[in-house]
C-alpha cells in the first residue's frame, strides 16, 4: 500500500502504509479501508429531512420497537465489512436486473463480484469466468441463489480467526452466519427443483451452480460434501451429454459474449481439477466423467483462466499416483511380479515428473510481450511448488508398496526443504500464494522438524487470511494429527498408515 489508509486518515493519525490491514488499525481492532467504504443506509436519503425515513411495515415495526431499529442499523453497518478492494462497487448499485431483489441479496451479489470471483481463479481480469456468471445468474434463479449463498458464507467466515474459528464473533458476523445458512437452504431447494423439472434453457446454468456448491463446501469444511455435488454433476452429464458438447453456439442467456462451448469447457475443467485433487486425498477413485482429455492443441487454457495454475501434465501425474493407491489395495502382496511392474511404472512416472520443465511451461503459458521476467519467474515457482509436491505425493504412494526399492522418509528431506523455500518465496504475491494449499499440505505431511512444522502452520495461517476457506483450518488439524501420530509411532509409519492419512476425503484447493 503506497498511501495512508482511509481509516487512519479519518482518525487523523499517521499510517504506516505497510499493508491492508495496516499495523495501527490491526492494533486498534479497527477495519482497515484503503479507500472510503461504501455506505449502506436505512431510508430513502443519506442526509436532509428524508434521512432515515422509511415506508410501509418496516417503518411501523421500527417505530414500535427501538431495539429492532438499532439491530437493523447494526446489520446494515455490517454490510461494509471486508470490502477492502481496489475494484469500484458498482454491480449491485447500477444493474437494473436486480432492483427487485432484497437488499441482502443485492449486497451479496456485489460482494461476490468484488471479493469472491477473484478467489477461485489465479489471475483476476475482465474475462474472469466466475464474474461473468453474474450475467447468466440474472436470468436463472438457481445460479443466482447459489452465488448469493457462496458470498454470504465467505462474508461470514471473514469474521473468524485462524486460531479461534468460532469464538468472539461480533453481532454482524453472527447475522452473516445466519444469512449464509438461509441462502444455502434456498440454493439447495432451487437446485433440487431445477433437477426435478429440467428445462433446456436451464441446463447450462445448473452445472456452474453445482460447481459453486463445491466451492461453498470448501468455505464450510472441505470434507465429503464436495463428493456428493461431484456425483450430482456426473449424473447430470450422463443424463444429458449435450450439456458438455459444443453443439450450441448461443450464449447462456441469449446475449452476445462468451459462448456456451467456451463456458462448458471451462466448467468441465474445474470439475476435472476438483476430481483430481479430491481423489488424491480420498478413498475413492477420481471421477472418470471428468478425465482431462481435452485436445490441448485446440483448447489450450490460458493462464488467465486457470484456477490454480497447476500444469496439466502435473494434474495427470497426480491422478496417476492417486489411482496407484487403489491398485495397492487390490494387489496380492505376495505376487512379486505384479508388484514389481507397478513399482516400475510408478518410478517411471516419478522420473517424468522430475524432468518436467517449469520455466518452459511458464514461458509457454504467458505472453512474453505483456509479462515481465519477474512475473514469469513467479509463475515458474508456482509450477515448481506443484511439481515438488507431486513428487512427494508419488513417493508416499510408492512407500505403501512395502518394497525395498521404495524411498524412505529421509530421502524426502531435501524435497521438503525445497518445497518450503518455494512456498516462502511466493508469499509476496497473494494471487499466486492463495493457490498453494495442496502443496503446503503435502509438505506438512512430510515435515520432520519443529522449524519446518512452524513454517507450514505459518503458511496455512496466511492462506486462511487470504481465502477465509475453512478447509484451510481443517488442513491444519490434519497435519497436526499426522505429526502426533508420527511422534507416537516413532516415525516408523507403515504402508497402511501412509495411505490412511491421504484417504480422509479432503478437498484441499
C-alpha positions as CSV (number, residue, x, y, z in Angstrom):
1,X,0.0,0.0,0.0
2,X,1.7,3.2,-1.1
3,X,-0.6,5.7,0.6
4,X,-2.1,6.0,4.0
5,X,-5.3,4.0,4.6
6,X,-8.7,5.8,4.8
7,X,-9.3,4.6,8.4
8,X,-6.0,6.3,9.6
9,X,-6.8,9.4,7.6
10,X,-10.3,9.6,9.1
11,X,-8.8,9.2,12.6
12,X,-6.2,11.9,11.7
13,X,-3.2,9.7,12.7
14,X,-0.1,8.8,10.8
15,X,-0.5,5.5,8.9
16,X,2.5,3.1,8.5
17,X,1.2,2.4,4.9
18,X,2.6,-1.2,5.2
19,X,-0.3,-3.3,4.0
20,X,-4.0,-3.9,4.3
21,X,-4.7,-4.1,7.2
22,X,-2.0,-1.6,8.5
23,X,-0.3,-2.2,11.8
24,X,-2.2,0.7,13.6
25,X,-5.6,-0.4,12.5
26,X,-4.8,-4.0,13.5
27,X,-3.7,-3.0,16.9
28,X,-6.7,-0.8,17.4
29,X,-9.0,-3.6,16.3
30,X,-10.5,-1.4,13.5
31,X,-11.5,-2.3,10.0
32,X,-8.7,-1.0,7.7
33,X,-10.1,0.5,4.5
34,X,-7.8,1.6,1.7
35,X,-10.5,3.9,0.3
36,X,-13.6,5.4,1.7
37,X,-16.0,2.5,2.2
38,X,-19.4,2.2,0.6
39,X,-22.1,3.4,3.0
40,X,-25.4,1.4,3.3
41,X,-28.0,3.5,4.9
42,X,-31.6,3.0,6.1
43,X,-34.1,5.2,4.4
44,X,-34.6,7.0,1.2
45,X,-31.9,9.6,1.7
46,X,-28.4,9.9,3.2
47,X,-28.9,13.5,4.5
48,X,-31.6,16.1,4.9
49,X,-35.2,15.9,6.1
50,X,-35.7,12.5,4.5
51,X,-32.7,11.0,6.2
52,X,-33.6,7.6,7.8
53,X,-37.2,7.9,6.6
54,X,-38.8,4.6,5.6
55,X,-42.1,3.5,4.4
56,X,-44.6,0.7,5.0
57,X,-44.5,-2.0,7.6
58,X,-40.7,-1.7,8.1
59,X,-41.3,1.8,9.4
60,X,-44.1,0.7,11.7
61,X,-42.1,-2.1,13.2
62,X,-39.1,0.2,13.8
63,X,-41.2,2.9,15.4
64,X,-42.8,0.5,17.8
65,X,-39.6,-1.3,18.7
66,X,-36.5,0.9,19.1
67,X,-34.4,-2.2,19.7
68,X,-35.4,-3.5,16.3
69,X,-34.4,-0.3,14.7
70,X,-30.9,-0.5,16.4
71,X,-30.5,-4.1,15.2
72,X,-31.4,-3.1,11.7
73,X,-28.8,-0.4,11.7
74,X,-26.2,-2.9,13.0
75,X,-27.0,-5.3,10.2
76,X,-26.8,-2.5,7.6
77,X,-23.5,-1.3,9.0
78,X,-22.1,-4.9,8.9
79,X,-22.5,-4.9,5.1
80,X,-19.4,-2.8,4.6
81,X,-17.2,-5.4,6.3
82,X,-14.4,-7.0,4.2
83,X,-14.9,-4.8,1.1
84,X,-11.3,-3.7,1.1
85,X,-10.6,-3.8,-2.6
86,X,-9.5,-1.6,-5.5
87,X,-12.5,-2.5,-7.6
88,X,-15.3,0.0,-7.5
89,X,-18.5,-1.5,-6.2
90,X,-21.0,-0.9,-9.0
91,X,-22.8,-4.1,-9.9
92,X,-25.5,-4.1,-7.2
93,X,-25.9,-0.4,-7.4
94,X,-26.4,0.0,-11.2
95,X,-27.7,-3.2,-12.7
96,X,-31.5,-2.8,-13.3
97,X,-32.0,-6.5,-13.4
98,X,-31.7,-6.9,-9.6
99,X,-33.7,-3.9,-8.4
100,X,-36.5,-6.3,-7.4
101,X,-34.2,-8.4,-5.1
102,X,-34.0,-7.8,-1.4
103,X,-31.1,-5.7,0.0
104,X,-29.2,-8.6,1.4
105,X,-29.2,-10.5,-1.9
106,X,-28.0,-7.3,-3.7
107,X,-25.3,-6.8,-1.2
108,X,-24.0,-10.4,-1.5
109,X,-24.1,-10.3,-5.3
110,X,-21.9,-7.2,-5.1
111,X,-19.7,-8.9,-2.6
112,X,-19.3,-11.9,-4.9
113,X,-18.3,-9.5,-7.7
114,X,-15.7,-7.7,-5.6
115,X,-14.3,-10.4,-3.4
116,X,-15.3,-14.0,-4.2
117,X,-15.0,-14.1,-8.0
118,X,-11.2,-13.4,-7.8
119,X,-10.8,-16.0,-5.1
120,X,-11.4,-19.0,-7.4
121,X,-9.1,-18.1,-10.2
122,X,-5.3,-17.5,-10.4
123,X,-5.4,-14.0,-12.1
124,X,-8.4,-11.7,-11.8
125,X,-9.2,-10.0,-15.1
126,X,-12.1,-8.6,-17.2
127,X,-12.5,-12.1,-18.6
128,X,-12.9,-13.8,-15.2
129,X,-15.4,-16.6,-15.9
130,X,-16.7,-16.6,-12.4
131,X,-17.6,-12.9,-12.5
132,X,-19.3,-13.5,-15.9
133,X,-21.6,-15.9,-14.2
134,X,-23.3,-12.9,-12.6
135,X,-24.7,-12.0,-16.0
136,X,-26.1,-15.5,-16.5
137,X,-27.4,-15.5,-13.0
138,X,-29.8,-12.6,-13.8
139,X,-31.9,-15.0,-15.8
140,X,-31.5,-18.1,-13.7
141,X,-32.7,-18.0,-10.1
142,X,-30.9,-21.3,-9.2
143,X,-27.5,-19.9,-10.2
144,X,-28.2,-16.5,-8.6
145,X,-29.2,-18.1,-5.3
146,X,-26.1,-20.2,-5.3
147,X,-23.9,-17.2,-5.9
148,X,-25.6,-15.4,-3.0
149,X,-25.1,-18.4,-0.7
150,X,-21.4,-18.6,-1.5
151,X,-20.8,-14.9,-1.0
152,X,-22.8,-14.9,2.3
153,X,-20.6,-17.8,3.7
154,X,-17.4,-16.1,2.7
155,X,-18.5,-12.9,4.3
156,X,-19.4,-14.7,7.5
157,X,-16.1,-16.6,7.5
158,X,-14.2,-13.2,7.3
159,X,-15.1,-12.5,10.9
160,X,-13.4,-15.6,12.2
161,X,-9.7,-16.0,13.1
162,X,-7.3,-18.9,12.3
163,X,-6.8,-19.8,15.9
164,X,-10.3,-19.3,17.2
165,X,-12.7,-20.1,14.5
166,X,-16.0,-19.8,16.4
167,X,-15.1,-17.7,19.4
168,X,-15.7,-14.0,19.9
169,X,-17.9,-13.3,16.8
170,X,-19.4,-9.8,16.7
171,X,-23.1,-9.5,16.1
172,X,-22.6,-8.5,12.4
173,X,-20.9,-11.8,11.7
174,X,-23.4,-13.8,13.7
175,X,-26.1,-12.2,11.4
176,X,-24.0,-13.0,8.3
177,X,-23.7,-16.6,9.5
178,X,-27.5,-16.9,9.7
179,X,-27.7,-15.3,6.2
180,X,-25.3,-18.0,4.9
181,X,-27.4,-20.8,6.2
182,X,-30.6,-19.2,4.9
183,X,-29.3,-18.6,1.4
184,X,-27.7,-22.1,1.2
185,X,-31.1,-23.6,2.0
186,X,-32.6,-21.5,-0.8
187,X,-29.9,-22.6,-3.2
188,X,-30.2,-26.3,-2.5
189,X,-34.0,-26.1,-2.8
190,X,-33.7,-24.2,-6.1
191,X,-31.2,-26.7,-7.5
192,X,-33.4,-29.7,-6.4
193,X,-36.4,-28.1,-8.2
194,X,-34.3,-27.4,-11.3
195,X,-33.2,-31.0,-11.4
196,X,-36.7,-32.3,-10.8
197,X,-38.1,-30.3,-13.7
198,X,-35.2,-29.7,-16.1
199,X,-35.6,-27.2,-18.9
200,X,-33.3,-27.0,-21.9
201,X,-32.7,-23.3,-21.2
202,X,-31.5,-24.0,-17.6
203,X,-29.1,-26.8,-18.3
204,X,-26.0,-24.6,-18.8
205,X,-26.7,-22.7,-15.6
206,X,-27.1,-25.8,-13.4
207,X,-23.5,-27.0,-13.9
208,X,-21.9,-23.8,-12.7
209,X,-24.3,-23.8,-9.8
210,X,-23.1,-27.3,-8.8
211,X,-19.5,-26.2,-9.2
212,X,-20.2,-23.2,-6.9
213,X,-21.8,-25.5,-4.3
214,X,-18.5,-27.4,-4.3
215,X,-16.7,-24.2,-3.6
216,X,-19.3,-23.5,-0.9
217,X,-18.2,-26.8,0.7
218,X,-14.6,-25.5,0.7
219,X,-15.7,-22.5,2.6
220,X,-17.6,-24.6,5.1
221,X,-15.2,-27.5,5.6
222,X,-13.8,-29.2,2.5
223,X,-14.7,-32.7,3.7
224,X,-17.1,-35.1,2.0
225,X,-19.7,-32.6,0.8
226,X,-17.9,-31.9,-2.4
227,X,-18.2,-35.6,-3.3
228,X,-22.0,-35.5,-3.4
229,X,-22.0,-32.4,-5.6
230,X,-19.5,-34.0,-8.0
231,X,-21.6,-37.2,-8.2
232,X,-24.6,-35.0,-9.0
233,X,-22.7,-33.3,-11.8
234,X,-21.7,-36.8,-13.1
235,X,-25.3,-37.9,-13.1
236,X,-26.3,-34.7,-15.0
237,X,-23.6,-35.4,-17.6
238,X,-24.9,-38.9,-18.0
239,X,-28.4,-37.7,-18.3
240,X,-27.7,-35.0,-20.9
241,X,-24.3,-35.2,-22.6
242,X,-25.4,-32.4,-24.8
243,X,-24.6,-30.0,-21.9
244,X,-20.9,-30.6,-22.4
245,X,-20.9,-30.8,-26.2
246,X,-20.1,-27.7,-28.2
247,X,-23.2,-28.1,-30.4
248,X,-24.9,-24.9,-29.4
249,X,-23.3,-21.7,-30.3
250,X,-25.6,-19.4,-28.4
251,X,-24.6,-17.9,-25.1
252,X,-26.3,-19.0,-22.0
253,X,-28.6,-16.0,-21.7
254,X,-29.0,-15.4,-25.4
255,X,-26.8,-12.2,-25.3
256,X,-23.5,-11.7,-27.2
257,X,-20.4,-12.6,-25.3
258,X,-18.9,-15.9,-24.1
259,X,-20.2,-18.8,-26.0
260,X,-21.8,-21.9,-24.3
261,X,-19.0,-24.0,-25.8
262,X,-16.3,-22.0,-24.1
263,X,-18.2,-21.9,-20.8
264,X,-18.8,-25.6,-20.8
265,X,-15.1,-26.3,-21.4
266,X,-14.1,-24.0,-18.5
267,X,-16.7,-25.5,-16.1
268,X,-15.7,-29.0,-17.1
269,X,-12.0,-28.2,-16.5
270,X,-12.9,-27.1,-12.9
271,X,-14.8,-30.4,-12.3
272,X,-11.8,-32.3,-13.6
273,X,-9.5,-30.3,-11.2
274,X,-11.8,-31.0,-8.3
275,X,-12.0,-34.7,-9.2
276,X,-8.1,-34.9,-9.4
277,X,-7.3,-33.2,-6.1
278,X,-10.3,-34.6,-4.3
279,X,-9.4,-38.1,-5.5
280,X,-5.8,-37.6,-4.4
281,X,-6.9,-37.4,-0.7
282,X,-9.9,-39.6,-0.8
283,X,-10.7,-43.3,-0.5
284,X,-12.5,-43.3,-3.9
285,X,-11.1,-43.0,-7.4
286,X,-11.1,-39.8,-9.4
287,X,-14.2,-39.3,-11.5
288,X,-14.0,-41.0,-14.9
289,X,-16.6,-38.5,-16.3
290,X,-14.2,-35.6,-15.8
291,X,-10.9,-37.0,-17.0
292,X,-8.6,-34.5,-18.6
293,X,-9.0,-35.5,-22.2
294,X,-9.0,-32.1,-23.9
295,X,-7.2,-31.6,-27.2
296,X,-4.5,-29.3,-25.9
297,X,-3.6,-28.1,-29.3
298,X,-7.1,-26.8,-29.9
299,X,-8.2,-25.9,-26.4
300,X,-5.1,-24.7,-24.6
301,X,-6.4,-23.0,-21.4
302,X,-4.9,-19.5,-20.9
303,X,-3.2,-19.0,-17.6
304,X,-5.6,-16.1,-17.2
305,X,-8.4,-18.6,-17.0
306,X,-6.6,-21.0,-14.7
307,X,-8.0,-21.9,-11.3
308,X,-4.7,-23.0,-9.5
309,X,-2.0,-22.5,-12.1
310,X,-1.1,-26.2,-11.9
311,X,0.2,-27.5,-15.3
312,X,-2.0,-30.1,-17.0
313,X,0.9,-32.6,-17.0
314,X,1.2,-32.5,-13.2
315,X,-2.5,-32.9,-12.8
316,X,-2.3,-36.1,-14.8
317,X,0.7,-37.2,-12.7
318,X,-1.3,-36.7,-9.5
319,X,-4.2,-38.6,-11.0
320,X,-1.9,-41.5,-11.9
321,X,-0.4,-41.7,-8.4
322,X,-3.8,-41.5,-6.9
323,X,-5.1,-44.4,-9.0
324,X,-2.0,-46.4,-7.9
325,X,-3.2,-46.1,-4.3
326,X,-6.3,-48.1,-5.3
327,X,-4.1,-50.6,-7.2
328,X,-2.2,-51.3,-4.0
329,X,-5.4,-52.4,-2.2
330,X,-6.4,-54.8,-5.0
331,X,-3.0,-56.4,-5.3
332,X,-2.0,-59.7,-3.9
333,X,1.1,-58.5,-2.0
334,X,2.7,-61.9,-2.5
335,X,2.6,-61.6,-6.2
336,X,6.1,-60.2,-6.6
337,X,5.9,-59.9,-10.4
338,X,2.8,-57.8,-10.4
339,X,4.1,-55.6,-7.6
340,X,7.4,-55.1,-9.4
341,X,5.6,-54.0,-12.5
342,X,3.5,-51.4,-10.6
343,X,6.6,-50.2,-8.8
344,X,8.5,-49.7,-12.0
345,X,5.6,-47.8,-13.6
346,X,5.3,-45.6,-10.6
347,X,9.1,-44.9,-10.6
348,X,8.8,-44.1,-14.4
349,X,6.1,-41.5,-13.7
350,X,8.2,-40.1,-10.8
351,X,11.1,-39.7,-13.3
352,X,8.9,-38.0,-15.9
353,X,7.6,-35.6,-13.2
354,X,11.1,-34.8,-12.0
355,X,12.1,-33.9,-15.6
356,X,9.1,-31.5,-16.1
357,X,10.5,-28.1,-17.1
358,X,8.6,-25.5,-15.1
359,X,10.3,-22.5,-16.7
360,X,9.5,-23.7,-20.2
361,X,5.9,-24.3,-19.1
362,X,5.6,-20.8,-17.7
363,X,7.1,-19.3,-20.8
364,X,4.6,-21.1,-23.0
365,X,1.7,-20.1,-20.8
366,X,2.1,-16.4,-20.9
367,X,2.6,-13.7,-23.5
368,X,6.2,-12.5,-23.2
369,X,5.2,-9.1,-24.6
370,X,3.0,-8.4,-21.6
371,X,4.8,-10.3,-18.8
372,X,8.0,-9.2,-17.0
373,X,10.8,-11.6,-16.2
374,X,9.8,-11.3,-12.5
375,X,6.2,-12.4,-13.3
376,X,7.5,-15.3,-15.4
377,X,9.8,-16.4,-12.6
378,X,7.0,-16.4,-10.0
379,X,4.7,-18.4,-12.3
380,X,7.6,-20.9,-12.8
381,X,7.9,-21.1,-9.0
382,X,4.2,-21.8,-8.7
383,X,4.5,-24.8,-11.0
384,X,7.7,-25.8,-9.2
385,X,5.7,-26.0,-5.9
386,X,3.2,-28.3,-7.6
387,X,5.9,-30.3,-9.2
388,X,7.8,-30.9,-5.9
389,X,4.5,-31.7,-4.0
390,X,3.5,-34.1,-6.8
391,X,6.9,-35.9,-6.4
392,X,6.5,-36.1,-2.6
393,X,2.9,-37.4,-3.1
394,X,4.1,-40.1,-5.6
395,X,6.9,-41.2,-3.3
396,X,4.4,-41.5,-0.5
397,X,2.3,-43.8,-2.6
398,X,5.5,-45.8,-3.6
399,X,6.3,-46.4,0.0
400,X,3.0,-48.1,0.5
401,X,4.0,-50.9,-1.9
402,X,6.3,-52.1,1.0
403,X,9.2,-52.9,-1.2
404,X,12.9,-52.3,-0.5
405,X,13.2,-50.2,-3.7
406,X,10.8,-47.6,-2.3
407,X,12.1,-44.3,-0.9
408,X,12.4,-43.7,2.9
409,X,11.2,-40.6,4.8
410,X,14.8,-39.4,4.9
411,X,15.0,-39.4,1.1
412,X,12.4,-36.7,1.1
413,X,14.1,-34.2,3.4
414,X,15.7,-32.3,0.6
415,X,12.5,-32.1,-1.4
416,X,10.6,-30.8,1.7
417,X,13.1,-28.1,2.3
418,X,13.0,-27.1,-1.4
419,X,9.2,-27.0,-1.4
420,X,9.1,-24.9,1.7
421,X,11.6,-22.5,0.2
422,X,9.5,-22.1,-2.9
423,X,6.3,-21.6,-1.0
424,X,8.0,-19.0,1.2
425,X,9.3,-17.1,-1.8
426,X,5.8,-16.7,-3.2
427,X,4.4,-15.1,0.0
428,X,5.0,-11.7,-1.7
429,X,2.4,-12.5,-4.3
430,X,-1.1,-13.1,-2.8
431,X,-2.7,-14.0,-6.1
432,X,-0.3,-17.0,-6.5
433,X,0.1,-17.8,-2.9
434,X,-3.6,-18.4,-2.4
435,X,-3.3,-21.4,-4.8
436,X,-0.8,-23.3,-2.6
437,X,-3.0,-25.1,-0.1
438,X,-2.4,-28.6,-1.6
439,X,1.4,-28.2,-1.9
440,X,1.5,-26.8,1.6
441,X,-0.5,-29.7,3.0
442,X,1.7,-32.3,1.2
443,X,4.8,-30.6,2.7
444,X,3.2,-30.7,6.1
445,X,2.7,-34.5,5.8
446,X,6.4,-34.9,5.2
447,X,7.8,-32.4,7.8
448,X,10.3,-33.9,10.2
449,X,11.4,-30.9,12.4
450,X,9.6,-28.4,14.5
451,X,11.0,-25.5,12.4
452,X,9.5,-27.0,9.3
453,X,6.2,-27.6,11.0
454,X,6.1,-24.0,12.2
455,X,6.7,-22.8,8.7
456,X,3.8,-24.9,7.5
457,X,1.4,-23.5,10.1
458,X,2.5,-20.0,9.2
459,X,1.7,-20.7,5.6
460,X,-1.7,-22.1,6.4
461,X,-2.5,-19.1,8.6
462,X,-1.6,-16.8,5.7
463,X,-3.8,-18.9,3.3
464,X,-6.7,-18.6,5.8
465,X,-6.3,-14.8,5.8
466,X,-6.3,-14.7,2.0
467,X,-9.2,-17.1,1.4
468,X,-11.4,-17.5,4.5
469,X,-11.9,-21.1,3.5
470,X,-12.5,-23.5,6.4
471,X,-10.8,-26.3,4.5
472,X,-7.5,-24.5,5.4
473,X,-8.4,-24.8,9.1
474,X,-9.1,-28.5,8.6
475,X,-5.8,-28.9,6.7
476,X,-4.1,-27.5,9.8
477,X,-5.8,-30.0,12.0
478,X,-4.9,-32.9,9.7
479,X,-1.2,-32.1,9.7
480,X,-1.2,-31.6,13.5
481,X,-2.8,-35.1,13.9
482,X,-0.3,-36.6,11.5
483,X,2.6,-35.1,13.5
484,X,1.2,-36.5,16.7
485,X,0.8,-40.0,15.0
486,X,4.4,-39.8,13.8
487,X,5.7,-39.0,17.3
488,X,3.7,-41.8,18.8
489,X,4.9,-44.3,16.2
490,X,8.5,-43.1,16.4
491,X,8.4,-42.0,12.7
492,X,8.1,-45.7,11.7
493,X,4.9,-45.4,9.7
494,X,3.6,-48.5,7.9
495,X,2.4,-48.6,4.4
496,X,-1.1,-48.8,5.6
497,X,-0.9,-45.7,7.8
498,X,0.8,-43.8,4.9
499,X,-2.3,-44.3,2.9
500,X,-4.7,-43.7,5.8
501,X,-3.5,-40.1,6.1
502,X,-4.5,-39.4,2.5
503,X,-7.8,-41.2,2.4
504,X,-9.9,-38.9,4.5
505,X,-11.9,-37.4,1.6
506,X,-10.4,-33.8,1.9
507,X,-10.6,-31.4,-0.9
508,X,-7.7,-29.1,-0.2
509,X,-7.6,-26.5,-3.0
